[in-house]
Amino acid sequence: MPLPSSSSTLPEQGSFEQFKAMLLSHRFLVASLALFNSWVFAMSWSGAFSTPFDIPLASVTVNGFWIVSLGVCTAVLALFFLVPPLSRRMSARGLLGSALAMGASAVLMGLAMLFPSFASPFYIAGAVASGVGTGLMTAYWGMLIPRYDPSVVLGFITVSLLISAVVTLVVSVVPLALGVLLMVVIPLGAWRTFQQALGAEELNSPSRTAQAVKKASDTAGEDKPRRSRTSPSLLLAFMGLVVVLSLSAGLLRSLVGADVSTDQSALVFSVSALCAALMLLISKVPDEGASFGPFYRAIVFIAIAFIVLAFAIPQTNERATFTLAVHSIGFMYFYGMLWVFCVIYAQRYAEESRVFIGGFLANQVGQIAGFFVGGWLGASFGAAAILSPVSNAMVYLLLFAVVALLARLGTEVKPRPSMTNEATMAKACSLAAERYGLTPRESEILVYLIKGYDRNYIARTLSVSPETVKTHTQHIYAKLDAHTRLEAFNAVAACLETA
């Protein structure tokens, strides 16, 4: 029984009600992502954990913890990217290890401040622990997040930035001991909510990619369409775009980071993250990934920041703060949309987690390259002398990214439809309803299940009891041969891909 059109599938509910229902349905995952990003940003942007590294580059001295942590995190992601079997299985022990490493990092930073004579070893050890923990957890998110609809992921990251802004500001003003305690508790909370969302069985099972590989080998003789392998040229083009945009973040942090006080840094980040979250809140997921409007908006903000920087000669604290604020809005918006675009591209290919991890690996590489290029130029020629030429060069590089890389992505042969928006999701549910012989009421409920709404929300919307919804849901799962909502999502997505 085919479903009606998507406009009649989700009636009489405002977008805010749908957004709230999505958050409640995925509350553990939302909490886990929010806590994880809050920890990362608070450690690097709150100013509570200053890094007195004795290195003859002012930008490295100020940003020592950030750059060492980022470098180690990049190495961990590179390992997952280059060794595909690592990205095909989530490990409960590995996830717990990532949380413990991040908690240990906060403890080591606190010890460095209590024992100044041993500050440098503690800081370096803390930065390394931070990189290991964040790298592992980012990789595990790469194995999980492509399973969800990009519009749902957009909601996840929007809430994550909102909470990150608040946590970063709080950590910057509370006493140091309390700040360290928060940085120990937060990653443990991220681990626990991640575990609650999936459960021990799911955490220790092969990822969707590994399951797809096994299924493909089991059905090698059958004439069934499969997801294509990742196109190397397309993946490189996507990673190249991410590198260019991330390059700007490292470059700007290197050039103006030392001119912005730690208190201002936390405030700038918090305000910028709030602005970016509001922009994400009113954004929409591009249809089939064909529209790169969100990337264009981020590029515009970043270009404006470098144009402002070009006129900030001589450099002043006020101009540095304003430049950093404008750039941070664009970059945080780009960071949020990066999750969405990584999911869109990952869902098109068999190696989902590897594509997603590749996008974040490119993000890290770009930031590191930009940071050291900016530091070297500043040390060699003086910050004031290079501001204008570097800013102009960055603007031209951004234009190149728009013309060359986005053009390359935009001319990609359109892949099989994926569940990237409400229209394709409704079509997939319609196909599934017809293939599995669902009743009209089951077909109606299926759409809500795939969108992630909980039983009580579905009951209120359809004016039935929660027990009625539960009964229909059990019948749906039985017909789809699914035991969890995730398995049902995969069964419906397969109908779209084989249509």
N, C-alpha and C positions, 0 to 999 in steps of 0.2 A: 504494500500500500504506500504510494508516494506521499511525501509530506506536502503541505501547502507551502507557499513562498515564505521566505524568511521574515518578511514584514508582518505576516500574520502568525508566525511561529512564536515570537516574543512580544505579545501585545501588552498594551496598557501599563507598561513599566517604564519609568523614566530612566535615563542613563545613570543617574546617581543611584537609584535602587539596584540596577544591575551591577554597578561598580561595587556597592556595598555587599551584595550577595556573593560576588566573586571573591571578595576579601574574606568573608566568613567561610565560604566553602574551602578556600585554600589557606586558612588562617595560619597553619603551622609552617607552610612554605613561605608565606609572606613574612612571618616573624623571623624565620631563619635567614632569609636574604637580607632583611632589614638589619638584623643584628650583625651579620657578617660585614656588610658595607659600612655600617656605623663604626665598627671596630677599625676597619681599614682607614677610613677617612679621619676618624678621631685621632688615631696614632700619628698620622702624617700631617694633619692640618690644625689640630687643636692648639699647638704650641706648648702643650704641657710637658712634652718630652723633647726638650731641646738637646742638641747633639754637639757637644764641644769637641769635635774631631780636630786634631792638630794637623790640618792639611792646608798647604799654601794656596788654596782657592776658596775665596769667601763663600761662593755658592755651595761648594761641597761641604764646608764646615757647617753651614746653616742647615743643609738638607742631607746630612750624612746618613741618618737613620733611614730616611725615605729612599735614597738611591741604593744603599746596600740591600735593603729589604726588597726593593723592586728588582735588583739584579738577581738575587737568589730565587725570587718568585718566577722570574723569566726562565731561569735554568730549569726549574721544576716543570713549568708548562712546556718547554722545549722537549723535555724527556717524554712527556705524555704525547706530544704531537709527533715526535719522530719514532716512537715505539708504539704502533697502533694497538697491540694487545693490552697495554696499560689503560687505554681509554675505553675498554670494552667491559670492565667490571668494576662496580663500586664495592668498596670494602668498608665494613663497619669499623674495623680497627683503624684503617687509614683515616676515616672521617674523625674518629675520636682523637687520633694522633694530631690531626691538623688543629683541632681546638686546643689540645694541650700545648702544642707548640706556640700558638698565639698567646695563650695565658702565660706561658713561661717567658715569652718576650716581654710582656708587661712587667712581670716580676723582676726580670733582669734590668729593665730600665729604671725601676724603682730603686734597686740596689745600687745602680750607678750613681744615683743622686744622694743616696745615704753614705756612700763611701767614695768620695771624690778622687782619692788616690788610685782607685781601681776603675775609674769611670770609663776609660776607653775600651778595655776588654769587655766590660759588662755591656756597653753600648753596642759593640760589634756583635757579641753573642746574641743580644736581644734582636738586632736587625736580622741576623741570619735565621733565628727562630721564627721571626715574623715572616720572612720570605718563604720558608719551608711550609709554615702553616697556611698562609694565604694561597700559595701555589697549589697545595693539595686540595684545599676547599674549592678554589676556582675550577680545578679540573673535575671535581665531583659535580659541581653545578653544571659543567659542560656536558656531563653524562645524563643529567636529569632534565634540565630546562628545555631541550629540544622536543620533549614529549608533549609540551603544552602549546596551546594556541597562542600565536604571537600577540593577539590583543590581550590575553590574560597575562602574558609576560610583561607587556607594557604597564599593566596595572601593578604588577609586582614591583617593578623597578621605580615607578612613581612613588609608591608608598615608602620604598626603601630610601629614596633620596630625602623625602620629608623627614623621616625619622633620623637619618644620618645628620641632617642639618641641626636638629635639636640636640642630639647626643654630642656632636662636636662642640657646640657652644657650651653645653653643660660641663664637659670635661675641661674646657679651657678656663672655667671660673671656679670650680670646686677645689678644695685643698688637694695637694698632690697625693696623699695617702688614699683619699677617696677615689681620685681619678685612676690610680693604679688598681684599686679593688674593682672598679667598674670594668677596666680593661681585662681583668682576669675572668670576671663573671660573664661578660657579653659573649665571648666565643664559646663558652660552655653552653650558654643558652642557645646559640646558633646550632651547635651540634645536637642538642637535645630535641629542638623543634624539627630539625631535618630528619632525625631518627623517628620522631613521632609521625611525621608526614608519610614516610615510606614504610616503616616497620623493619624489623630485623631481617625478615625473609627477603624483602625486596632489596635491601642494602647489600646482601651477600649473593644476589643472583646476577647473572650476566646482564649487561645493559641491553637496550633495545637494538643497538647496532650488532652486538654479538648474536642475539637471537635471530636477527634478520640474516646474518651470514650463515648461521646453522640451518635456517629454514631454506635458504637458497641452495645449499649443498644437498639437503634432503630431497628437494624437488627439482634437481638439476635436469631431469628428463621431461619435466612438464612444461608446457608452453604457457608460461605465466609472465606477465610483464613485471619487471623489477625496477627498483630505483637505480639510476645510473651511478657509476663511480664518480667521485669528485673530479671535475675538470681541472687539471693543474693550472691552466692559463686563467681560468675564471677565479680559482681560489687565490692565485697570486695577485690578480687585479684587485680583488676585494681586500686582501691583506695589504696591498700597496696603498690603497685609499686610507685604510686605518692607520698605517705607519705615518703618512703625511699629516693627518690631523693630530695624531698623538705627538709627532715631532714638535708641533707648536707648543704643546703643554710643557714638555721638558725644556724647550728653548726659553720660553717666557719665565718659567720658574727659575732657571739659571740666571737670567738677566735681571729680573726685578725682585726675586725672592729675598735677597739679602737686604733690600731697601724697605721691606714691609715688616713691621714689628709682629711678634708672635700673636699678640692680642688682635691686631688688625687682620692677620692671616685667618684666624678662626672665624672672625666676624665676616670677612669677605667670603670665605667658603660657605658659611651657613646661609648668608643672604643669596649667594649665587645658586646654591643647591635648591633653596626654596623657589627661586625664580625658574630654574630649570624644571623642577617638579611641576610647577603650574603650567609651563609650556607643554610638558609631557601629558598632563591631565587633559588638555584640550586637543592633543594630537590623535591621529588615527593611523592604524596600521595600513601601509600601502597595499593596494590590491595586487596580489600575487608578487609583491616585491617590485613591481614595475615602476613605481614612483619613488624618486629619491628626494622628494621634498624635504623630509626631516634632515637629511644630510646637508642639503643646501642651506637650511636655516642655521645649522651649526657652523658651516663654513663662513657665512656672512658675519656672525658674531666674532669668530676668531679673526677674520680679516680686519674687522673694525678695531679690534684690540691692537693689532700690529700697526695699523695706521695711526692710532693714538700714540703708540709707543714711539713711532718715528718722529713725532713732534715733541716728545718729552725730553728735550735737551735744553738746558742741563736737567738731568733726572732729579725729580723731587719726590719726597715720600708720598705726597698727595697724588701726583700723577702715576706713580708706581701702583698705588692702591687702586686707583680707578682703572688702570690698564688691566691689572690682575682680575678685578671684578668683572669687567666686560668679557675677558677671555674665559674666565671660570664659568660664566653662564653658558657660553657657547660650548665649552668642553664638557660640562656636566650634562648638558642636553645631548651632546654627541655620545657620551658614555651611556646614558639611558637608552638611546636609540640603537647603540651598538649591540646591546642584549637582544633587541627585537630583530635587527637585521641578521645577526648571527643565527638566531633561531630560524628565520625565514630561509636562509641559505642552507643551514644544516639539515632542514627537513626535506630538502630536495634530493639528498644523496644518501647512499648506504652508510657512509662513514660520518654519521651525524655529530658525534661527540668530537671527532677529530677536526671537523670544519669549525665547530664552535670554539674549541680550544685554540685553533689557528688564528681566529679573529682576535682573541684576547692576547695571544702571544705577540701578534703584530702591534697591538696597542702598547704593550710593555716595551717592546724593542724601540718603537718610535719615541717614547718618552725618554728612555735612556740615551739614545743617540742625540736627541735634541738638547738634553741637559749637558752632556759632555762637550758637544760642539759649542754651545753657548758659553760654557765655562772656559774652554780653550781660547775662544775668540776674545772674551773679556779679559783674560789674563795676558794675552799677547798684544792686544791693541788698545785696551781700555774700554770699559763699558760704554762711556759716552760716545766714543768714536765709532763704535760699531752699531749703535742702536738704529740709526737711520738705514744703513745698507742692509743690515740683517732683517729689519722689518719689511723693507721693500722686497727683498728676496723671498721672504716667507709669503707675502701676498701673491707674488708671481707663482710660487710653488702651489699655493692653494688653487689658483686659476688653472694650473696644469692638471691638478687632481680632478677638477670639475670637467675639463675638456677631454682629457685622455682616459682616466680611470673610470669615471662615471659613464662615459660614452661606451667604454668596453663592456661594462656591466649591463648597460641599457640595451645593447645589441645582442645580448645572449638569446639563444634559441629558447623559446618559452617551454619550461618543463611541464611535466604532468601537474595537474592542479593539486595543491596541498591545502590543508585546512588552515589557511592563514587569515580568514575573515569570516564574518557571519554568513555571507552568501555561499561560499564554497562549503562551509560547515553544514548549512541546511541542505545543500545538494548531496553531500556525502551521507547525511542521515536519511535522506529520501531513498538513495540507492540501497543503503543498509536495510531500511524498512522493507523494501521490495524483495531484496535477496533473502532475508531471514524470516519473512512472513510475519511481520509485526502487525498488531492490531492498530486501528487509528489512535487509540489512547496511548498505547505503547510507543507509537511513532512520535506522538507529541511530547511524551516524557523524555524520549531518547535525546532530543535536541537539548533539553535542559541539563541532562546528565553529562553530555559531551562538553557543554559550555562550563561545567563545573559547579552548577548550583546545587545547594544542599536540599535535603528532603523537605524541610519545613518551608523553604522558599517556593519550591515547586508546588507544594500543597496549597499555599496561600494564593499563588498566581492562578492555579487551575480550579480553585474553590473545591478542593477535595481534602480528605483527611490524610495525614502523614502515613497512616497504615495502608491506605489505598495506594499511595505512591510507592511504599515499600514493596507491596505485593507486585505491582507492575514492574518495578525495577528488578525484582527477582526473576520474573518471567523474561525480561529483556536479556539479563545476563545469561540465563539458561539457553535462550535461542542463539545468542552470539558466542556461546561457549566461552564466556568471560567470567572471571571471579572477582575482578576489581574494576574500578572506574578506568584505570589506566589501560587494562586489557580491552575494555569496551571501546575506548578511544582508538586504540590501535586497529581493532576490527573494523570500525567505521572508516578510519583513514584508508585502510586497505581497499575498501569498496570504491573510494574515490580514485585511487591510483590505478585500479584495474578496469575502470569504466571505459 
